[in-house]
Amino acid sequence: MGEMEQIVFGIISAVGMAKSSYVEAMRAAADGKFEEAEEKMKEGDEFYSKGHDVHMDLVQKEASGEYLSPGLLLIHAEDQMMSAELIRLMAEENMKLNKKIEELKG
C-alpha cells in the first residue's frame, strides 16, 4: 500500500470513529445520560479533528502545486467526512430534543 493510500485510510478510520462516537452520544442522550452523551460528542470531535487535520494537509499540498490523484479512496474519505459532519449536527439536535423531553417529564 502506498503512502497516499495509508493517509487516506487514516482519514477514513478517524472520521469513522467520530461517527460511531456521535451515534453513541445520541443513544446515551436517549437514555437520559447527558454527561455521557457530552463526553461522546467530545470524543467524536477529537477523532474528527484528526481526520480533518490530515485532509487539510492534503489540501495545502495541492494548493502549493503538488498534484494529488483524486482517486476513489480520497473521494470516499471526503464522503465519510461529510457524513460525520452531518451525524454530528444530528446528534446535537437529538441531544437538545432529549433534554427538552426530560424537562417536560420532570
C-alpha positions, 0 to 999 in steps of 0.5 A: 500500500502506498503512502497516499493510500495509508493517509487516506485510510487514516482519514477514513478510520478517524472520521469513522470513529467520530461517527460511531462516537456521535451515534453513541452520544445520541443513544446515551442522550436517549437514555437520559445520560447527558454527561455521557452523551457530552463526553461522546460528542467530545470524543467524536470531535477529537477523532474528527479533528484528526481526520480533518487535520490530515485532509487539510494537509492534503489540501495545502499540498495541492494548493502549493502545486503538488498534484494529488490523484483524486482517486476513489479512496480520497473521494470516499474519505471526503464522503465519510467526512461529510457524513460525520459532519452531518451525524454530528449536527444530528446528534446535537439536535437529538441531544437538545430534543432529549433534554427538552423531553426530560424537562417536560417529564420532570 
